[in-house]
Amino acid sequence: MGQAGVPIAYTRTTQDQRRTGPLQPRVPTDLLNDSLGCIWVLGLDPLERELKPHLNNVLAAIQERNNGAAEQVVRSGILPVLVLSLQSRGPLTLLTAKLVAELAKEPVVRGGFGEAGLVSALLSVLTSTDDQELLLLVTQAISRVSYNCATHQELLLRLGAVPRLISVLLRWPGGALEASCLLALCNLSDMGEAVEACLLWEKGPILRPEERVYRGSLPRHHRGGFASSSVTLVRVARRGPGQYTCSVEVFRRCSASFWNLHGSRRSPLSHSPLSALAGCSRWYESLWLRPRAQSLKTRVFHTFL
């Protein structure tokens, strides 16, 4: 069924065709269809050497954003096969997680994640591995699938996504995995600014021995408007043995000239739940005083690990 001898075509993806650069693979439509069909058939009894090239073909098509590739995946019905591959914890789990993370970028595909069982499969992987690369892919997929989707947010919360994400966050601080966990918590709490928000995270000062504070903000070239930008504050605090509180809050920061222009006379700290901490460090001062900030929305989770 699969045409193993069909060569992969190549194309340039640069906007300026006069520029030189490496050729990027482009999976032909007929090869993509064959690979999807083979995955659906072989998924009943997956063998690594037979299934792997077809998963790679689909992954390449999705990464290249081939026209209609996402719709072909939906029609093929392979999502339950990907669930089995994730649950098997076999040699194809990492490749499957890469494919699922890429598919989660496509609204037409991620809408069916809950019904297919992929949401629960992702959470099961989150608690059964110490592979940081795999954890990064899974948290990215969770972040994308929960963005701006109340149905998936409720399902993830009901299945215990928050304590699992906090556990990963506390075990592996720093780096891309930490940022991915924080963004997933933001999207789960419906605080995400964008699916792929390029938030730059920095840790706040340790004012309490069992509390961690993170501040996320967009780089200047990603900010909308000339006078304002949003800041996301995530706090994780230990309240007792195995008991944690996680709060996510979004602030809108405005320059002093913007506030003066609109005649605002309110104290910038009057609405902040952490106003008592504002004078404790320059980090808090930069959040609420320079520039001024106004709290927009807050979400708090109380959980046991």
Number of C-alpha atoms within 10 A of each C-alpha: 8 16 11 11 7 11 10 11 11 13 11 15 14 13 7 8 9 7 8 9 10 10 12 14 17 20 24 16 15 12 21 24 20 18 25 23 19 19 26 19 15 16 18 12 10 19 13 12 9 12 19 17 14 23 22 16 22 25 23 19 22 23 16 15 13 15 11 11 21 21 12 17 20 15 12 15 15 19 24 17 21 25 23 20 22 23 16 13 13 13 13 19 19 19 18 23 25 21 21 26 24 20 24 24 21 17 13 13 20 26 17 17 21 16 11 18 15 25 24 20 19 25 19 17 20 23 14 10 11 13 10 13 13 20 24 22 24 27 28 27 26 31 26 27 32 28 26 18 15 13 12 21 21 14 16 21 14 10 15 15 26 22 21 18 24 21 16 20 18 13 11 13 12 13 9 14 22 21 23 24 27 27 31 27 26 24 24 29 24 19 21 21 18 13 18 14 13 15 20 13 21 15 15 18 15 10 12 10 8 12 17 18 18 18 22 21 20 18 11 9 6 12 13 11 7 10 14 16 20 20 22 26 23 24 18 21 17 18 14 10 8 10 13 19 18 21 18 24 21 24 21 18 23 20 17 15 11 16 17 10 9 8 9 11 8 10 12 18 17 11 13 18 11 11 14 9 12 17 12 12 12 13 15 18 15 13 19 24 19 15 20 21 27 20 20 13 13 17 15 14 16 15 17 18 13
